[in-house]
Amino acid sequence: MSLSVQFEDLTKDFGPVRVLHGVSFELAPGKVYGLLGENGAGKSTLMKILAGYEAASAGEVRIDGEARRFDSSRQAETAGIVLIHQEFNLAEHLTIAQNIFLGHEKKKGWLLDDAAMRAEAARNLQLVGLQADPDTPVRQLIVAEKQLVEIAKALSRHARLLIMDEPTATLTPGETQRLFALIARLKAEGVTIVYISHKLDEVERVTDEVVVMRDGRFVARAATAEVDRRQMANLMVGRDVSDMFPDKQPPAPDAPSALKVSGLTVPGWAEDLSFEVREGEILGFAGLVGAGRTEAFEAVIGLRPRTAGRIELAGQPVDLRNPRQAMRHGITYLSEDRKGKGLHVDLGLRDNLTLMVLERYAQPWLRLDRERDALAHAVAEFGIRTGDHASKARMLSGGNQQKLALAKFLHPDPRVIVLDEPTRGVDVGAKRDIYFLIRRLAAEGRAVIVISSELIELIGLCHRVAVMRAGHLQATLGLERLTEEELIAHATGTH
């Protein structure tokens, strides 16, 4: 059952750019490894080579001592190596069961054995804690449920080595606990697990060893028990990151209201929601998945229907019917779904940046020179790391994609900006950059609303945090009450 892996002087080039530089280390069977590194460190590329999605430019991968080169992910899966992608790899129009067995269908004679596939899918869904009918189309699932389907799909492949890339990014605390129990069970069965995560508290809890990469190179490995989170973070970025959050400078006591929402009702998601955020303030929104935070703000900017509620921007009532109208009134919303709703990943960086305000650059013909100047300015201002300004957005690492998305949604110069999970899937270095950017926005007098599932992020960044549960506002906590215990108690209804 167990499987060992050795990387020997592994190199990977994408055209003239080398992304892996002679990586060498090994993974012993039956252990849980935390693979750490900033976005762009080469973690995902290395794992894609192991799982058959990419080919190495030089070097070897040895499986149980034998040199192997997989031409496809299917070959790797046959050898027992399965990768759970950070970005979902699901067919939206197919059912859960059809997705789980896509390309690995069970047959009875010449026909598909739908009953057997549904039954096994149901067993795997139970293991990951997803209460859903296997015949449910994937397009009807929320993001967290899609993540659980990805994990269930991997279980159906009977992996000997399982690679999990940011598996808890969308999961609730309860779902995360079930995943940890599943990891412990798989480890006991001899499965080798590679756990890629920027959540260092999780790495600390579930892994036996950590392996750290930086700039495409192997830099360190250690028993997890011998390093703390701060040491892990320092190894990842090559510097001390103890000053993760900027100092909080509360808004002036007489700062005017930037956004006021009264009695907002979103059918099925939020009821009688009221809150206010002032200029220069960072207001957080906490709550479990399904609490209605995202849906409430989608309704505020006109992406979702609302049946009641009054919205005021800078003290003036507005009736926002779509995001473009909201943008013209000075409010933008960056979705938690970076690749689905935040960026057009198959377009270039310049096209993404200027898309929301294209009329600025068409007078009447499109001024490419002005667009290029705007992109150069954004790359410098937001610290977007890219070797080629003409590349497509999908070529950027996760952290740099998020910085591009922030630049795009700030390009209209809004006075109120709503950031939904702004650091999901982002490494510790890029997180710090984003936190200081958010602080700068508030210092400029803008109002910033941060929706986040990371309590430490909300506590470290925000002046106040509103807590939602089942569509209702439970409490709004000031600085003196911002603790994990308080937030969790209100979010779960145990306060």
C-alpha positions as CSV (number, residue, x, y, z in Angstrom):
1,M,0.0,0.0,0.0
2,S,2.7,2.5,1.0
3,L,4.6,4.4,-1.6
4,S,7.9,6.4,-1.4
5,V,9.1,9.2,-3.7
6,Q,12.5,10.6,-4.5
7,F,13.0,13.8,-6.5
8,E,16.5,13.8,-8.0
9,D,17.9,17.1,-9.4
10,L,14.4,18.0,-10.9
11,T,14.3,21.0,-13.2
12,K,11.4,22.5,-15.0
13,D,11.5,25.3,-17.7
14,F,8.5,27.1,-19.2
15,G,10.1,28.5,-22.3
16,P,13.1,30.7,-21.2
17,V,11.8,30.8,-17.6
18,R,13.2,28.2,-15.1
19,V,10.7,27.6,-12.3
20,L,12.4,24.5,-10.7
21,H,16.1,24.5,-10.1
22,G,17.5,21.1,-9.3
23,V,15.0,20.1,-6.6
24,S,16.1,17.0,-4.6
25,F,14.4,15.5,-1.6
26,E,12.4,12.3,-0.7
27,L,9.0,11.4,0.8
28,A,8.9,8.3,3.0
29,P,5.8,6.1,2.9
30,G,2.9,6.5,5.3
31,K,3.8,10.1,6.4
32,V,2.0,13.4,6.2
33,Y,4.2,16.1,4.7
34,G,3.5,19.8,4.7
35,L,4.9,21.4,1.5
36,L,5.4,25.0,2.2
37,G,6.4,28.0,0.1
38,E,5.2,31.3,-1.2
39,N,3.1,31.4,-4.4
40,G,5.6,31.0,-7.2
41,A,7.9,28.9,-5.1
42,G,7.4,25.9,-7.3
43,K,5.3,23.7,-5.0
44,S,2.3,23.1,-7.4
45,T,4.6,22.7,-10.4
46,L,6.6,20.0,-8.6
47,M,3.4,18.2,-7.6
48,K,2.0,18.4,-11.1
49,I,5.2,16.7,-12.4
50,L,4.7,13.9,-9.8
51,A,1.0,13.6,-10.7
52,G,1.5,13.5,-14.5
53,Y,0.2,16.9,-15.4
54,E,3.6,18.3,-16.4
55,A,6.8,16.8,-17.6
56,A,10.2,17.6,-16.0
57,S,12.8,19.3,-18.2
58,A,15.6,17.4,-16.5
59,G,16.1,15.2,-13.5
60,E,14.2,12.1,-12.3
61,V,11.3,11.1,-10.1
62,R,11.7,7.7,-8.5
63,I,8.7,5.8,-7.2
64,D,9.6,3.0,-4.8
65,G,13.2,3.2,-6.1
66,E,12.3,3.0,-9.8
67,A,12.6,5.9,-12.2
68,R,9.2,6.8,-13.5
69,R,7.9,9.4,-16.0
70,F,4.1,9.8,-16.3
71,D,2.7,11.0,-19.6
72,S,-0.7,11.8,-18.1
73,S,-2.5,12.1,-14.8
74,R,-4.3,8.8,-15.6
75,Q,-0.9,7.0,-15.7
76,A,0.0,8.5,-12.3
77,E,-3.4,7.6,-10.9
78,T,-2.8,4.0,-12.0
79,A,0.4,4.1,-10.0
80,G,-1.6,5.3,-7.0
81,I,-0.7,9.1,-7.2
82,V,-3.7,11.4,-7.0
83,L,-3.7,15.3,-7.0
84,I,-6.6,17.3,-5.5
85,H,-6.3,20.6,-7.4
86,Q,-6.5,24.0,-5.6
87,E,-8.7,25.2,-8.5
88,F,-11.7,22.9,-9.0
89,N,-11.5,20.4,-11.9
90,L,-15.2,19.6,-12.1
91,A,-17.7,19.5,-15.0
92,E,-20.4,21.8,-13.8
93,H,-23.2,20.3,-15.9
94,L,-22.6,16.7,-14.7
95,T,-23.8,15.2,-11.5
96,I,-21.7,14.6,-8.4
97,A,-21.5,10.9,-9.1
98,Q,-20.6,11.5,-12.8
99,N,-17.8,13.8,-11.8
100,I,-16.4,11.4,-9.3
101,F,-16.1,8.6,-11.9
102,L,-15.4,10.8,-15.0
103,G,-12.9,8.9,-17.0
104,H,-13.0,5.9,-14.5
105,E,-16.6,4.8,-15.1
106,K,-17.8,1.5,-13.8
107,K,-19.5,-0.8,-16.3
108,K,-21.8,-3.8,-16.3
109,G,-21.1,-5.5,-19.6
110,W,-21.3,-2.9,-22.3
111,L,-23.4,-0.5,-20.2
112,L,-22.5,2.0,-17.5
113,D,-23.2,0.7,-14.0
114,D,-24.9,3.9,-12.7
115,A,-26.2,2.2,-9.6
116,A,-22.8,1.0,-8.5
117,M,-21.3,4.5,-9.2
118,R,-24.0,6.2,-7.2
119,A,-23.6,3.8,-4.3
120,E,-19.8,4.3,-4.1
121,A,-20.1,8.0,-4.6
122,A,-22.5,8.1,-1.7
123,R,-20.0,6.2,0.5
124,N,-17.2,8.7,-0.4
125,L,-19.5,11.7,0.2
126,Q,-20.3,10.3,3.6
127,L,-16.5,10.0,4.4
128,V,-15.9,13.7,3.5
129,G,-19.0,14.8,5.4
130,L,-21.1,16.1,2.4
131,Q,-24.8,15.5,2.8
132,A,-25.8,15.6,-0.9
133,D,-27.5,13.4,-3.3
134,P,-25.0,11.9,-5.8
135,D,-27.4,12.8,-8.6
136,T,-27.2,16.5,-7.8
137,P,-25.6,18.6,-10.6
138,V,-22.3,20.2,-9.5
139,R,-23.5,23.6,-10.7
140,Q,-26.0,23.6,-7.9
141,L,-23.3,23.3,-5.2
142,I,-21.7,26.1,-3.3
143,V,-17.9,26.5,-3.3
144,A,-17.3,24.5,-0.1
145,E,-19.4,21.6,-1.3
146,K,-17.4,21.5,-4.6
147,Q,-14.2,21.2,-2.6
148,L,-15.6,18.2,-0.8
149,V,-16.6,16.6,-4.1
150,E,-13.0,17.0,-5.3
151,I,-11.8,15.2,-2.1
152,A,-14.4,12.5,-2.6
153,K,-13.3,12.1,-6.2
154,A,-9.7,11.5,-5.0
155,L,-10.8,8.9,-2.5
156,S,-12.5,6.9,-5.3
157,R,-9.1,6.5,-7.0
158,H,-7.7,4.5,-4.0
159,A,-4.6,6.6,-3.8
160,R,-1.3,5.4,-2.3
161,L,0.0,9.0,-2.4
162,L,-2.5,11.8,-2.1
163,I,-1.6,15.4,-2.8
164,M,-3.9,18.0,-1.3
165,D,-3.4,21.6,-2.6
166,E,-5.2,24.1,-0.2
167,P,-7.9,21.6,0.7
168,T,-9.6,23.7,3.4
169,A,-9.6,27.0,1.6
170,T,-13.4,27.0,1.4
171,L,-14.3,24.6,4.3
172,T,-16.1,25.4,7.5
173,P,-14.3,24.5,10.8
174,G,-16.5,21.4,11.1
175,E,-15.8,20.3,7.6
176,T,-12.1,20.9,8.2
177,Q,-12.2,18.7,11.4
178,R,-13.7,15.9,9.3
179,L,-11.0,16.3,6.7
180,F,-8.3,16.1,9.4
181,A,-9.9,12.9,10.8
182,L,-9.9,11.5,7.2
183,I,-6.2,12.3,6.8
184,A,-5.4,10.5,10.1
185,R,-7.3,7.4,8.9
186,L,-5.6,7.4,5.5
187,K,-2.2,7.8,7.2
188,A,-3.0,4.8,9.4
189,E,-3.8,2.8,6.3
190,G,-0.3,3.7,5.0
191,V,-1.2,6.4,2.5
192,T,1.5,9.1,2.0
193,I,0.0,12.6,2.0
194,V,1.5,15.8,0.7
195,Y,-0.5,18.7,2.3
196,I,0.1,22.1,0.6
197,S,-1.4,25.0,2.6
198,H,-0.7,28.5,3.6
199,K,-2.6,28.0,6.9
200,L,0.3,27.2,9.1
201,D,-1.8,26.3,12.1
202,E,-3.3,23.4,10.0
203,V,0.2,22.4,8.9
204,E,1.2,22.3,12.6
205,R,-1.7,20.1,13.5
206,V,-1.8,17.5,10.7
207,T,1.7,17.0,9.3
208,D,4.7,14.9,10.5
209,E,7.3,16.9,8.6
210,V,7.5,20.1,6.7
211,V,9.4,20.7,3.4
212,V,10.0,24.3,2.4
213,M,10.6,25.6,-1.1
214,R,11.6,29.1,-2.2
215,D,12.0,30.5,-5.7
216,G,11.9,27.1,-7.3
217,R,14.4,25.5,-4.9
218,F,14.4,23.2,-2.0
219,V,15.5,25.1,1.1
220,A,14.7,23.1,4.2
221,R,13.0,20.2,5.8
222,A,12.3,19.5,9.5
223,A,10.1,17.5,11.8
224,T,6.9,19.6,12.3
225,A,7.3,19.3,16.1
226,E,10.7,21.0,15.9
227,V,9.6,24.3,14.2
228,D,6.9,26.8,15.1
229,R,4.7,28.8,12.7
230,R,6.9,31.8,12.8
231,Q,10.0,29.7,11.8
232,M,8.0,28.1,9.0
233,A,6.9,31.6,7.7
234,N,10.5,32.9,7.9
235,L,11.8,29.9,6.0
236,M,9.2,30.4,3.3
237,V,9.9,34.1,2.6
238,G,13.6,34.2,3.6
239,R,13.0,37.0,6.2
240,D,11.3,37.7,9.5
241,V,7.6,38.2,9.1
242,S,6.7,38.9,12.7
243,D,5.2,42.2,11.7
244,M,2.4,40.5,9.7
245,F,-0.3,43.1,10.3
246,P,0.0,46.9,10.1
247,D,-0.7,49.0,13.1
248,K,-4.3,49.9,13.5
249,Q,-5.1,53.5,13.2
250,P,-8.8,53.9,13.9
251,P,-10.8,56.4,11.8
252,A,-11.4,59.9,13.2
253,P,-14.3,59.9,15.7
254,D,-16.2,62.3,13.4
255,A,-15.4,60.4,10.2
256,P,-18.5,60.6,7.9
257,S,-20.5,57.5,6.9
258,A,-19.3,55.9,3.7
259,L,-21.9,53.1,3.4
260,K,-25.0,52.5,5.5
261,V,-27.3,49.5,5.0
262,S,-30.6,49.3,6.8
263,G,-33.1,46.4,6.9
264,L,-31.5,44.4,4.0
265,T,-33.4,41.2,3.2
266,V,-32.1,38.8,0.6
267,P,-34.6,35.9,0.1
268,G,-33.1,32.7,1.5
269,W,-29.9,34.3,2.7
270,A,-30.2,37.4,4.9
271,E,-33.0,39.1,6.9
272,D,-33.2,42.6,8.3
273,L,-29.5,43.2,8.1
274,S,-28.3,46.6,9.2
275,F,-24.7,48.0,9.5
276,E,-22.6,51.1,8.8
277,V,-19.0,51.6,7.8
278,R,-17.2,55.0,8.0
279,E,-14.5,56.6,5.9
280,G,-11.1,55.3,6.9
281,E,-12.6,52.2,8.6
282,I,-11.9,48.5,8.0
283,L,-15.0,46.5,8.9
284,G,-14.8,42.8,9.0
285,F,-17.6,40.2,8.4
286,A,-17.2,36.8,10.1
287,G,-19.5,33.8,10.0
288,L,-19.6,30.2,8.9
289,V,-20.1,29.1,5.3
290,G,-23.7,29.7,4.5
291,A,-24.1,32.5,7.0
292,G,-25.2,34.8,4.2
293,R,-22.2,37.3,4.1
294,T,-21.4,36.9,0.4
295,E,-25.0,36.9,-0.6
296,A,-25.8,40.0,1.3
297,F,-23.1,42.0,-0.4
298,E,-24.0,40.6,-3.8
299,A,-27.4,42.0,-3.1
300,V,-26.0,45.4,-2.1
301,I,-24.3,45.8,-5.5
302,G,-27.1,44.4,-7.5
303,L,-25.8,41.0,-8.3
304,R,-28.6,39.3,-6.4
305,P,-32.3,40.4,-5.8
306,R,-33.3,41.9,-2.5
307,T,-36.8,42.3,-1.2
308,A,-36.2,45.0,1.4
309,G,-33.5,47.4,2.5
310,R,-32.2,50.9,2.2
311,I,-28.7,51.6,1.0
312,E,-26.9,55.0,1.5
313,L,-23.5,56.0,0.1
314,A,-21.9,59.1,1.6
315,G,-25.3,59.8,3.2
316,Q,-27.3,59.7,0.0
317,P,-29.8,56.9,-0.7
318,V,-29.1,54.8,-3.8
319,D,-30.8,52.0,-5.6
320,L,-28.1,49.8,-7.1
321,R,-29.3,47.4,-9.7
322,N,-26.1,46.1,-11.1
323,P,-22.3,46.2,-10.4
324,R,-21.6,48.8,-13.1
325,Q,-24.1,51.1,-11.5
326,A,-22.6,50.4,-8.1
327,M,-19.1,51.2,-9.5
328,R,-20.3,54.5,-10.8
329,H,-21.6,55.3,-7.3
330,G,-18.2,54.5,-5.8
331,I,-18.5,50.9,-4.5
332,T,-16.8,47.8,-5.9
333,Y,-16.9,44.2,-4.8
334,L,-14.1,41.7,-5.3
335,S,-15.6,38.2,-5.3
336,E,-14.2,35.2,-3.3
337,D,-14.2,33.4,-6.7
338,R,-11.0,35.0,-8.0
339,K,-10.8,32.9,-11.3
340,G,-14.6,32.7,-11.9
341,K,-15.7,36.2,-11.1
342,G,-12.7,38.3,-10.3
343,L,-10.4,37.8,-13.3
344,H,-10.7,36.7,-16.9
345,V,-7.7,34.3,-16.7
346,D,-7.4,33.8,-20.4
347,L,-7.0,37.5,-21.1
348,G,-3.8,39.5,-20.6
349,L,-2.9,41.5,-17.6
350,R,-3.6,44.8,-19.3
351,D,-7.0,43.7,-20.5
352,N,-8.0,42.6,-17.0
353,L,-6.8,45.8,-15.4
354,T,-8.7,48.2,-17.6
355,L,-11.8,46.2,-18.3
356,M,-14.1,47.9,-15.8
357,V,-13.2,51.4,-17.0
358,L,-12.5,50.8,-20.7
359,E,-14.2,54.0,-21.7
360,R,-11.2,55.9,-20.1
361,Y,-8.9,54.4,-22.7
362,A,-11.2,54.7,-25.8
363,Q,-11.2,58.3,-27.2
364,P,-12.8,57.0,-29.4
365,W,-10.2,54.4,-30.4
366,L,-8.5,52.3,-27.8
367,R,-5.2,53.9,-26.5
368,L,-3.0,50.8,-26.0
369,D,-0.1,53.1,-24.9
370,R,-2.2,54.5,-22.0
371,E,-3.3,51.0,-21.0
372,R,0.3,49.8,-21.0
373,D,1.3,52.8,-18.8
374,A,-1.6,52.0,-16.4
375,L,-0.5,48.3,-16.2
376,A,3.2,49.3,-15.5
377,H,1.9,51.6,-12.7
378,A,-0.3,48.9,-11.2
379,V,2.5,46.3,-11.3
380,A,4.8,48.6,-9.4
381,E,2.1,49.9,-7.0
382,F,0.7,46.5,-6.1
383,G,3.9,44.5,-6.2
384,I,2.7,42.2,-9.0
385,R,5.5,39.8,-9.8
386,T,5.5,39.0,-13.5
387,G,8.3,38.5,-16.0
388,D,6.2,39.5,-18.9
389,H,3.5,42.3,-19.0
390,A,2.1,40.7,-22.1
391,S,1.3,37.3,-20.5
392,K,-2.1,36.0,-19.6
393,A,-3.5,36.2,-16.1
394,R,-3.5,32.5,-15.7
395,M,0.3,32.5,-15.9
396,L,0.6,34.4,-12.6
397,S,0.8,32.7,-9.2
398,G,-2.2,32.7,-6.9
399,G,-0.9,35.6,-4.8
400,N,-0.1,37.7,-7.9
401,Q,-3.5,37.0,-9.5
402,Q,-5.1,38.3,-6.3
403,K,-3.0,41.5,-6.5
404,L,-4.0,41.9,-10.1
405,A,-7.7,41.5,-9.1
406,L,-7.3,44.1,-6.4
407,A,-5.7,46.5,-8.8
408,K,-8.5,45.9,-11.3
409,F,-11.3,46.6,-8.7
410,L,-9.5,49.6,-7.4
411,H,-8.8,51.0,-10.8
412,P,-12.2,52.8,-10.9
413,D,-11.1,54.7,-7.7
414,P,-14.0,53.5,-5.4
415,R,-14.7,55.1,-2.0
416,V,-16.0,51.8,-0.6
417,I,-14.5,48.4,-1.5
418,V,-15.7,45.0,-0.4
419,L,-13.1,42.3,-0.4
420,D,-14.5,38.7,-0.1
421,E,-11.8,36.3,1.1
422,P,-9.0,38.6,-0.1
423,T,-6.2,36.2,0.9
424,R,-7.7,32.8,0.1
425,G,-5.0,30.5,-1.4
426,V,-2.4,33.3,-1.0
427,D,1.0,32.7,0.6
428,V,2.2,34.4,3.8
429,G,4.4,37.0,2.0
430,A,1.6,38.0,-0.4
431,K,-0.9,38.1,2.5
432,R,1.3,40.6,4.3
433,D,1.4,42.7,1.2
434,I,-2.4,42.6,0.9
435,Y,-2.9,43.5,4.5
436,F,-0.7,46.6,4.2
437,L,-2.4,47.5,1.0
438,I,-5.8,47.4,2.8
439,R,-4.4,49.5,5.6
440,R,-3.2,52.0,3.0
441,L,-6.7,52.2,1.4
442,A,-8.2,53.0,4.8
443,A,-5.5,55.6,5.5
444,E,-6.6,57.3,2.2
445,G,-10.1,57.7,3.6
446,R,-11.7,54.8,1.8
447,A,-14.0,52.4,3.7
448,V,-13.0,48.8,3.4
449,I,-15.2,45.8,4.2
450,V,-13.4,42.4,4.6
451,I,-15.3,39.2,4.4
452,S,-13.1,36.4,5.7
453,S,-13.2,32.9,7.2
454,E,-9.8,33.4,8.8
455,L,-10.4,34.8,12.3
456,I,-6.8,35.8,12.9
457,E,-7.0,37.9,9.7
458,L,-10.1,39.7,10.9
459,I,-8.7,40.3,14.4
460,G,-5.3,41.5,13.1
461,L,-6.7,43.8,10.4
462,C,-10.1,45.2,11.3
463,H,-11.3,48.0,13.5
464,R,-14.7,46.2,14.1
465,V,-16.1,42.8,13.1
466,A,-19.7,42.0,12.4
467,V,-20.7,38.4,12.9
468,M,-23.4,36.7,10.9
469,R,-25.2,33.5,11.6
470,A,-28.0,31.9,9.4
471,G,-28.6,35.2,7.7
472,H,-28.9,37.4,10.8
473,L,-26.4,39.8,12.3
474,Q,-25.5,38.4,15.7
475,A,-23.1,41.0,17.0
476,T,-20.7,43.7,16.0
477,L,-17.5,43.6,18.1
478,G,-15.1,46.5,18.7
479,L,-11.3,46.2,19.3
480,E,-11.6,45.4,22.9
481,R,-13.8,42.3,22.2
482,L,-12.0,41.0,19.1
483,T,-10.9,37.5,20.2
484,E,-11.2,34.1,18.5
485,E,-13.4,32.9,21.3
486,E,-15.9,35.7,21.0
487,L,-16.1,35.4,17.2
488,I,-16.6,31.6,17.2
489,A,-19.2,31.9,20.0
490,H,-21.3,34.4,18.0
491,A,-20.8,32.5,14.7
492,T,-22.0,29.2,16.1
493,G,-24.7,30.5,18.4
494,T,-23.1,29.4,21.6
495,H,-22.6,32.8,23.1
